[in-house]
Amino acid sequence: MSPAKSNSLIIPQLIVGLGNPEPKYDKTRHNIGFEIVDILAETWQLSWKETRRFQGMIAEGNSRNQQKIYLLKPSTYMNRSGQSVRAVTDWYKLKSENVLVIYDDMDLPIGRLRMRLSGSAGGHNGMKSIISHLGGQNFPRLRIGIGKSNQVDNTIPHVLGRFSPEERKIIDKTYPLVVDAIETTLKEGVEKAMSQFNSQKVAP
């Protein structure tokens, strides 16, 4: 699939939050995508339902600007998230460019978010799986900063760990900004949200 032309708005129809499904992973850095789509579901008053066909939890309805939207939390493990995403896009006949994936990024400091129209997986196993199953990188993504570990070779404990109380305060203050960014994509397209929110930072 070729990249979308810049003069056509890229509007998400499916918003995917990445995470691991077991309760022991709740509120960990790696599950920040789950947290955000849960907030979107609450904001838009959408209900989750488990769907075996999609290998995940899905919520559907209208956003605040009355756009039809689907939210997805894959119930596979992170490194197989693409199976769930592909099942939903096939069923609802959605284009890859209308899938927005939300996930954690160690290369961004806490309190920062970064939206892009396309790109590589950057070492993120969930994104590797989605790129593989969608057959390309041309779909928007929203990365949420979780900060780097202070210790060498501590990547896995870091991403599977929980935020400190100080970090959690910043993350909680970041979420309204994330919701604003996503709602901007629904009204004015991904590129507008990129220009408006990629430079913003939540202060401690």
N, C-alpha and C positions, 0 to 999 in steps of 0.2 A: 504494500500500500504506500503510495507516495504521500509526502507531507502535505497537510492542508494548506491552501493558499492563504496568505496573510490577510486578504480582503474578505475572507469569510470567517464569521465568528465560530470559535470552538466552544460549544456549550455542553457540559457534562450531562449525561442521562443516567449513568450508573456511577455511583461513588463507592469505592472499595476501601475499607479499612483493613490493614494487615495486622496480624497478631497470631498468637498460639491459643488454641481453644481451651486448655485445661484451667481450672480455677487457680492453680498454683502460679499461673503466669499473669493473673489479673494485676493491673497497675504497674507492671514492669515497663522498663523503657521500650522494649521490643513490641509492646502491645499498645503503643500510643495511637496507632491507627484505629484499633477497636474503640478506644475511649472517645475518639473524635466522632466516629459515626454513631456511637451511642448518644452523644450530645446532639448531633443533628437530628436523630430520631425523636429525641425528647423535644427539641426546639420546634420541629415541624409536626409533632404529635403523630408519629408513625409507629406502628406496632411491629415487633419482630416475630417472624415465624420460621421454624426450622423446615428446610425443604431438602429432602434427600436428593432430588434431581440436580440440585445446585451444589450439593455438598457444603451447605452453609446456612447461615441465618440471613434472611432477606426481609427488608421492609420496603413497602412501596406506597406511594401517595403523592401529595403535592407539597412543594416547598412553600415558603412564605410568599413568593411571587407567583404562586399557583402553577408552577411548572411541574409536569409529571416527572417523578424521580424514583430511582431504585437505590437502596443502600444495601451493601453486602458485607458480611463478615464470614470469610471462609472457615469451615470447621475442620478442614485438613490442617496439617501442620504447615508452618510458614513456607517451607521449601517445596510445597505442592499447591500453593495458593492458585497457580495458574489454571488448574483443573476446574476449580470452582468458578473463576472469572470467565473462562471459555464457555462453560455450561450456560451461564446466564446470558452472555452475549449471543450465543447461538440461538437460545430459546426466544429471546426478545428481538433478535435480528438487529443488534446494535453494532455500530462501527467502532473500531478500536479508538478512534480519535474522540469518541464521546464517553470514554471510560476514564475517570479520574481516580488515581490510586494514592492513598495517604499512608505514609510510613515514616519510620524513625530514621534519623541520619546522625551518625557520630561526628561527621565532619562539620556539622553546624553547631554552634553553641546553643545552650538552652536559652529560649526566648526568641529564637530566630526561626523563620519559615522560608521556604524557597519553592516556588512553583515553576515548572517548566513544561513545555509542549511535548518534549520527547527527550531521549537520552539513554545512556547505558544503565545497567543495573547497579554499577558502582560497588560491587561486592555484596549487595543485599540479596539473600537467597530467595526471598519472596518475589522480588522484582525479576530475578533471573527466571523463575518459573513462569511468571506472567508474560514476559517477553517471549519465552519459548512457545507458550500455548497460543498467544495472539499472533505469533509469526512476525514480530517486528517491534521496534521501539517507539513507533509513532502514536503514543497515547500520553495525555497529560498526567503529571504526577505532582503531589504536594509533599515535600519533605519537611519533617518537624525536627528541629535540633534537640538532641539528647546529650550532647557534649561528649568529649573523649574521656577515657579512663586515665587516671593519673599514673597507672602502673603499666609497664610493658607486658605484653602477652596476657592481658587481662580482658580481652575483648568480649568473650562469651559471658563470663560472670558480670561484666559491666552491662551488656544489653539485656541480660535476663534478670538483672537486679532492679531494685526499686529506687526511686528518687529520694534524696535526703529531704528532710522537712523544708529546708531553704530552697532546694531545687523545685519541690512540689509547689511552693508558693508562686514561683515564676511560671511553671507549666500551667497552673490554674489561671493565671493572668493572661497567658498566651491564647487559651482556648477561645475567648470571645473574638480575638483578632482572626483566628483560623476560621471561625464561623462566618465572619464578615467577608473574608477572602473567598470562601466557597460560595457564599450568596452573590458576591460580585461576579463570579464566573457564570452563574446561572442567569444573571441579568444582562451582563455586558461582555461575556466571553473570558477565556483564560488569559489572553494577552493583556487585557485591561487589568485583571487581578495581579498579574505578574508585575506590571509597571507600578501598581499602587502599593503592593504589600511586600515585595521581595526586599525592599530596603528598610522595612520597619523592624524594630527590635523592642522587646519588652524588657524594661529595666528591672533589676532586683527590687 
